[in-house]
Amino acid sequence: MNKTIETIAPRLTELIIRKIETLAEEWHKPWVADTSGLPRNLRGTPYRAGNILLLAMLTELEKYRVPVFMTFKQAKENGLNIRSGQSAFPIYFWKMYIRHKETHKQIDMEVYWQLSTTEKLQYDLRPILRYYPVFNIDQTDMAEKDPARYAELTKAAEPVDHSDGFTCTGIDALLEPDGWHCPIELEYGDKALYCHTLDKIVCPLKRQFLSGVDFYDTLLHEIAHSTGHSIRLNRPPHLIFGDSAYAREELVAELTSALCGAILGLAVTPRTENAACLKSWLSQMKEEPTYLFDILVDVNKAARMIIDRIEPDTHWEPYAQAA
């Protein structure tokens, strides 16, 4: 696993660094722009977990038309060629190996979930990190070889209403009594925060924001902080502004908000003070690129907790990945 992480971490870290540097210079630029739907493969199957966020960023930064990707093998199967000089981007996934403790026979995850609780205890589960390289359709000659399919894949999506009347019923449900794991109080004011000691979120009223998306962006950020409480995911509290622990938690919250926003169809925007905080964290990320994997693990856990609360029936399987 360590070799796999060392292989792909520099590319993932490079992408995050490019995006943070852009944010630090252009406050108005969204963290993840609207990119004609969630990142998906050539068959239309969406990617999962942190790969959603990474491929959405890559699509924006490289100015690809749409976030549609394929492996080298899939390109050949579809009669396409990768353009000269193009580089693949690594998509990571976890494969679960399930082996009987005595017979050492391996079974698939589908079979494992059908076992009784007693039978499951007879098996060892071992997650293995894997990755494979993918290319965007704009890195291929699809536009020339199959213009009709390219036109269909890059067809503009219906515009999303980001006006003052924008609402997200899923996030609104979190504002109901017992809607979230801790109280969320909306009150007229100029601060949005999560109080770790009181385990409480405070956010300005929705009518104080210029758009509904800005309101939900802010709310998702503070909700992401609350997932780190000791009774939930137990991340270290970020108490001292500007230190490495504070910057790390801000990065977790920003990426979690962006990932949840992408899943829910929102284009979220980092606040100025958070972009500045992230910029100060760049040196540490550059020095230790594999450390980003710890960040992505926390982001995936936090986003899963939020989405499970909003859409409890959503299938979120971290051990499989669409190729």
N, C-alpha and C positions, 0 to 999 in steps of 0.2 A: 504493500500500500504506500509506503514512504516514497518508493521510486516513482510511483504514479503521480503522487502529489508534487514531487520535485520536478516532474516533467511538465505538468500542465499549469502549475501555480504561477510561473512567470507570465504566461499569456493572460491569465485571468486578472492578475494584479496590474499588468500593463493597461488593460482595458479600464479598470476602476480608476487608476491614476489619471488616465486621459480624461475621463468624465469629470472627476473632481476638479482638475485644473481648468476645465471649461467652465464649470459652475463658479469657481472662484473669480473668474473674469467677467462672466455674463450672468448677473443675478436674475435676469428675466427668463433665462432659458430653462425649460422644464427638465427635471431629472430624467424622466423617461417620456419621450414625445409620443404622441399618437402615431402609430405605425401600422395602420390597417390590420388591426387584430393582434392576437397573441402570437409569439414566435411558434412556428410549426414546421413539420417536415413536408416533403413533396407530396405526400399522400393526404395532407391536411390534418394530421394528428398533432395536437399541441405538445410542446415540450413541458417539462414539469419543474417544480421547485425553483432553485436559484438559476437554472438555465433560462427561465423565462426572462428574468431581469438582465442577465448577461447578454443574451442575444438581442433583446430590445435595445440595450445601450449600443451594442455593436452596429445594429441596423441604423441607428440615429447618427453615430459618429462617422460611419463609412458612407452615409447617405445612400443606402440601398433603398430601392423602391418599396419593398415589402419584406417582412421578416420570415421568408421562406427559405429553408436550408435543406441540404442533401449531403450524403456521404459521397466519396469518390465512386464507390461501387454503384450507388443509385444513379449517379450521373451517367455512367456507362450503360446501365440497364435501360436508361431512357434516351440513349443515343446522343448524349450531350458531352461536350468537352470542357474542361476547366481552362479558363483563359491563362495564357502565359504570365508567369510572375505572381499569380495569386496565392495567398497563404490561407490555409485552413485554420479554423478556430476550434479548440478542444471543448467538447461537451462531456461533462462528467456525470456518472451515475453509479449507483450502488447495486451490486448484484448479491443477493442473499443465497448463500450455500447452506443447505439444510441436510444434515447427515445424522443417521441413527447412531446412538452412542455405542451400541454393541455390534450391530451388523455392518456399520459404516455405509449403509445404502443411502444414496442421495435421493431426495424427492423434490418436486417443484413446490413453489409457494402456494399454488392453487390447491394442491393435494394437502399441504400442511394445514391450511385454514379449515379444511373439512374434518380434521381430526378432533377427537374429544380433548378436553383439558388434560386428562391423564395421559393420553397418547402423545400429546405435544411435549410432555416432560421427558419423553424418551429420545428427543432429538436435540442436537446442538445447532444453533443458528449463528452463522458467521458472515457479517457483511463484508464484501470486498469492493473496494473502489476501482472503477474502470472508467475509461474515457474513449471517445472516438472523434476524429476530426470531421468537421462539416464545412460546406461552402454555401454561400448565398447564391440564389439563382442569377444575380447580377454578376457573379464571378464566372458564369458559364456562358456558352453561346446559344442559350435558349431563345433569346430575342430574334436571332437570325434563323435558327434551325426549326423552331416551333413557335412562330409569332402569335398564332391564335391562342395557344396555351399560355404564353407569356402575358398577353394582353388580358386574359381572364384572371390570372394570378395577381396582376398588378392593378386591377381595376380599383378605382378609388372607392373607399368605404363611405357609407352615409356619415355626414358630419355629426359629431357629438355636441349636444347642447351644453355649453359651459357658461351659460348666462346666470344671472342672479337666481333664477328659478330652478336651477339644477338640484336634483335630489338623488340620494342613493338610499333606497329603502332598507337595504341590508345593514348599512352602517347606522341608519336611524334606529333600527331595532335595538342596537347596543345601548341607546340612550334610555330605553325603557327600564323600569325597576327590575333589577336582577338580569338586565340584558347583558351586562359584562361582569367580569370577575370582581371588579371593584367599582365603587361609586364614580359616576361621571357627572360633574356639576357644570352646567352652562350658566354663566353669569356675565353681566355687562362688565367689561374691563379691558385691559390691554396686555394681559399675559395668558399664555397657555403653558401648563406645567403638569407634571406628574409628581406628587409628593410621596416619596418612598416610605417615610415614617408613618404617614397616615393612610397609605395605600389608597390614594384618591387622585382623580384626574380633574383638573379645572380648565375650562376652555371658554373663550368669549362666545357671545351669542352668534348664531348663524347670520343674523341680519347685520352684524358688524363687518362681515367679509364682503369683498367686492364680487365674489362668485362662490357658488356652492362648492366647487372643486377645491378652492382655497380652504374652505372650512373643513371639508373631509380630509384634506391633506394634513392639516394641523392636528385634527383629532386622531387620525391614524398614527401619527408620529408619537403622540403622548400615550396612546393605547399600546404601541409597541414597547415603550419604556416600561409600562406596567406589567408586561409579560415576564420581565426579569426579576420580579419580586421573589423572595426566598420560598414562598409557598407555591410558586409556579415553576418557572424555569431556573430560578436561583442563579442569575448572573450577578457579578459583583456590583454593589451600588456605586453610582457615579456621583460622588459628593463634591469633589473639588474641581471647579471650572478650569479647563485648560490643561489638566494633566492627562497622561496617556489613557487612564481608565475612563475618564470623561469622554475623550475623543473617540475611544473605541465604542462606547455605548451609543454615542451620537451616530456613528457610522452604522451600527446595528439598527438603530431606530429609523434612520433615513432609508436604508436598503429594504427594511421590512415594510415601511410605508410604501415605497416604490413598488415592491413585489405585490403587495395586497392591492395597490391601486391598479396595477396592470391586470391582475386577475379580475378585478371588479369593473374594469373599463374606464378608469380614471387616469389622467395624466397629472402626476403629482409634482409639486414644485418645492424645493428646499428653501427654508427661510434663510435670510442673509447671515445671521449669526451661526447657523449650522454649517453653511458652506465655508465660512471662515474657519470654523473649528476643524472641519474635514481637511482643509488645506494644511493646517498645522500638523496633521497626522501623516502627511504624505511621506516625510522622511523615514518614519518608522516602517511604513509599508514597503518602501523601496529597499530598505536594508534587509527586511525579512519577508520575502514574498509568500512563503508557505504559510505565514501567519494568517493570511487572508482566508484560508480554509476554516480556521476556527470561527472567523466572522460569519462565513457563509453557513456554517452549521447552525449558529445561533439565529441567523436570519430565517433559515428554513423552519426551525422550531417555532419561532415567534409568529411567523406568517401562518403556519399551520394552525396554531392555537386561535388566531384571529379568524381565519377563514372557516375553521370548524364551527366557530360560534355563529358566524353570519350565515354560512351555508353548510349545515351539519351533514348533508347528504353528498357533499362534494367528494369525489374520489381523489385522494391525495396519497399516492404510493411512492415513497422516496426510493424504493429499491428497483424500480424499473424505469426505462427511458425509451421514448420513441426514437427509433433510428431513422 
